[in-house]
C-alpha cells in the first residue's frame, strides 16, 4: 500500500475524570492561605506601627541626641542614645570575634578533618547547646564568667582599681558562646554542600588537605558562611535577658571593656514598665527599637549582597 493512500488515524486521547478535592484538602488550602495572610498582615502592621511611633520619637527627642547624646535619663527628659548604640554594636562585634569566627573554623575542621563519629557527636552537642534558653546562659555567666572577668580586670588595673566583671567584655564573651552553636551548625550545612569532586580535584593537583579546606571549601561555601555569621551577629545585637544580667545596666558610655554600660534591647526592658504610652519616654524607646530594626534589616541586606557577589 502506497504512502499516498495511507490514512493516518490519530488515536483519541483518553479523557481523565475530574477528581474532586476532598474536604480536608480544601480545609488545608484555606487554612494555609489564611495563615499566610495573617502572618504578612501582622508583620506589616507591626513594622508600620513601630515606624510611625519611632519616627515620632526621633522628632521629639532629636536625631542628633538619640545618636550622639552621652546621657540617657528619660526621667529628666534626656534621651542620649550613644551609650545604648555603643553597647549594642560593641557587644555584637565582640560576639562575632569570640563566637562566630571560631565556630566557622570549627565547622571546617568537623567537615574536612574530623571523623564521622566525632562529627556526629559534635553536631548533637551543638544542637543541644543552641536550644538552651538565653536566661540559663545569663545565669551561668553571672555566676562564673563575671568573677573571672573581674579577676582579669584587677590583674590589669590593680587590686584596688574601680573595675569589675560586669561590662562589655563579659557581654561579648557571653554572646559569643550563645551564638557559636547556631553559627557552627549553619556553617557546617553550608560547607557540606560543597561537591566532593572539587576536593578531589584539588587533591589531584597536589594541594594539601589544609590548602583544599581553606582555598576550595571555604571559597565554595562562603555565601552560606556569610549568612551564618550575620545571622549570629543579628541575634547578638537583639539579645536581651542574658546581656542585661552581665552588662551592668549603667546608662553611660563605657570607659573600657570592663566598664558597665547598656544596650538598646536591655534598656528597653528596664524602662518599658515606667514609660506610659504616648509619652516622650515611650516614643524614645520606640525610636531606639526602630534603630535596632533598621540595623538588623541592614545586616540582612548586607548578607544578601555578599551572597550575590559570592555567586558572581
N, C-alpha and C positions, 0 to 999 in steps of 0.2 A: 504494500500500500504506500503511495507517494506521500511526501510531506504536505503537498498542497491539499490532498483530500483528507489529511488527518485533522480531526477535530479534537482540540484540547478542551476538556471539560474540567473546570476548576472545582475542586471539592468544596462543598459548603462547610464553613467553619461552624463548629457546634456553639450554640448559644448557652452560656452558663447561666444558671438561675441566680437571681439576686439573693444574696444572703442577708437576711435580716440581722441587724445588730441586736445582741441580747441586751436586756435591760441593764444588767450590771456593767456592760461595756459603755453604754450611753451614760450611766451614772458616773463612771470613772472619767470619761471625757469631760463631762460637765464640771466635775469636781476639780480636775486638773486645770481647766480653763479658769474657773473661779479662783483657784489658789494663785495662779499666775497674776491675775488681775489684782487680787488683794495685795500680794507682795509688792508689785510695781507701784500700786497706788499709795500704799503706806510709806514706801521709801520716798516717793516724790513729795508727799505731804510732809514727811519728817524733814527732808532737806529744805523744802520751801519754808517751813516754819523756822528752822534753825537759821536759814539765810536772812529772813526778814527780821527776826529778833536780834541776830548777831550784827547785822548792818546797823540797826538802831543803837546797839551798844557801842559799836565803833564810832558812831557820830556823837553820842552823848559823852563818852569817856575821852574821845580823841584818838585818832590813829597813831599819832606820834607818841602819846602817853602809853598806849597799850603795847607798843612795840619797844619803846626805849626808856620808859619810866622805870626808875630803880626801886620804887617802893609800892607795895600792894597793900593798901589799907582801905578796904571797902567801907568800914565803919566811919572813916573820915572823908569819904568821897575821893580817895586817891587810888587810881587804878593803873599803877605802873606794872606792866606785864613782862618786863625784861627778865626778872627772876624766874618766872614761870617758863618763858621761852628758852632761856639758857639751860635750866634744869632739864626740860624735855629733850632738847637737842643733844646735850652732852651725855645724858644717860643712854639715849638711844644709840648714839655713835659708839659709846663705850661698850654697850651690849654687843654691837656688831664686832668690835675688836676682840672682846673676851669670849663671845659665844658663837657668832655666825661664821666667822672665818675659820676658826678651829674645827667647827662642825663640817665645813666643806671638805677640808683635808682629811678628816676622819672618814667621811663618806667615800672619798677617793681611795683611802687605804683599805676600807672594807671591800670595795668593789674589785680592786685590781691586785691586792696583795694578801688579804686575809683568806682563810679557807671558808668553805661553805658553812661549816658548823659554827665557826666564830661569827660569820656574817649573820646567821640566823639568830644567834643568842643576842648579839648587839642590837639587832632590829627589834626584838621583843622587849629588851630593856628600854630602848628609846621610845617605843610606843607606849610603854607604861609611864615613863617619865613625862611624856607630852600630855598625858591625861591627868596628872596630878594638879589639883586646884592651886591657883596662884596664892591663896591665903596660906596654904601649907608651906610653900616656898618662902613666903614672907616671914612666917613664924620661925622657921629653921634659920633663916638669915639673921633675924633679930637675936636669936639665942646664941648662934655660933659664929656667924660671919662678922657681925658688928663688933664684938670684943676682939676678934683677930685683927680687923682693920684699925681699931683703936690702938692696939699694941704696936702696929706698924707706924701709925702716926706719931706716937710718943717716942718711938725709936728714932724717927727722923727729926722731930722738933724738940725733943727733950721730955723728960718725965713730967715737968710742971707746966708744959705748954697747954694753952686753952684749945685743945683739939680733941676730937672724939671719933667714934666709929661711924656715926650716922652722917651721911652726906652723899656726894656724887659718886665716889668710888664704890661704896657699898651697894648703891643702887645699880650702877653699871655692871658690877660683877654678878649681882643677883639676877638682873635681866638677861645677862649673857648665859647664865645657867638655865634660865627658863626657856629661852628661845632656841638653845642649841639642839634639843631633840627634834623639834619641828624642822629646823633648817637642815639637819642631817638626813632626816627621812626624805624630805623633798629633793635634796641634792643626790641622795642615793638612787631615787627613782629616775632623776634626770641622767645621771651617769649610766644607769642600767640600760637606757635607750640608745646608747652609742653602739653601733653594729660591731660584732666581734671581728668581722673581716677587716675593719680599719686597724684594730690592734694587731691582727696577724700580718697585715701589710707593713705596718711599722716595724714589727719584729723582723720580718723578712729583709727589710732594708738595713738591718744592723742596729736599730735603736734599742737601748736598754729598756727594762720594764719601767724605770722611773721616767725616762725620756718619753716613752709612749704614754704614760699616765698624765704627765704634765703638758705635753705638747699636742697630743692627739685626743685623749679622752676629755680633758678639761676644755679644750677648744671646741670639741663637738657637742659638749653639754652645757656650754656657757649660758645659753638662753634660760634653761631650767634652773641653773645655779643663780643667775640674776634674780629670777622670780623668788627663789628660796631665801636669798639674803634680804631682799627688800620686803618680803613678807615678814621675816623676823624683825626687821627694822620698824615696820609699821606696828607690829604687836608691841614692841618695846616702847614706842612713843605713846601708845594708848593705854598701857598698863596702869592700874590704879592702886588696888589694895596692897599688893606686895611692896610697891615703891613707897607708898605712904607710911609703911611700917618701919622703913630703914633710912629714909632720906632726911628726916629731922623735922620737916614741916616749917622751916624758917622762911618767912616771906621777904627774903633779901637776896641780893646777888652773892654767890659764893666767892670766898677769897681764894680757895684752893679746892682740891679734890676731897679734902676731909671736912669741909665746911658744910653744915646743914643748909638745905635750901628746899625748894618745892618744884613741882611740875604742874602742867595745866590740868591734867586729869585728877591728880591728888588734891589740888587746891579747889577744884570744882566740888569734890566730895566734901571737903571741910567747910565750904562756905554755903553750899546749897540749902542747908537747913535754916539759915538765918536770912536768906535772900528771898524776900516776898516777890511774887510775880509782878512784873510791870515796873519795878523799882530800878534805879540805875545800877544797884548791886547785881540784881538778877540779869539785866541786859548785858552788863560787862562780862558776866560768866558765860552767857550765850555767845558773846563776841569771841572769847577765848576758845570756846568749843568750836566755833566756826573756823578759827585759825587752825586748830588741830585737824579739823576735817579737810581743809584745803591742803594742809601739809601731807596728810595721808593720801589724798587723791593725787597730789603731785608725785608721791613715791610710786603709785600705781602707774601713772602716765610715764614716768621715767623707766620703770620696769618694762613696759610695753615697747618703748622706744629702743632701749638697749637690746631687747629680744629681736626686734625687727632688724637692727643693724647686725646682730649676730647671724641672722639668716641670709643677709645680703651677700 
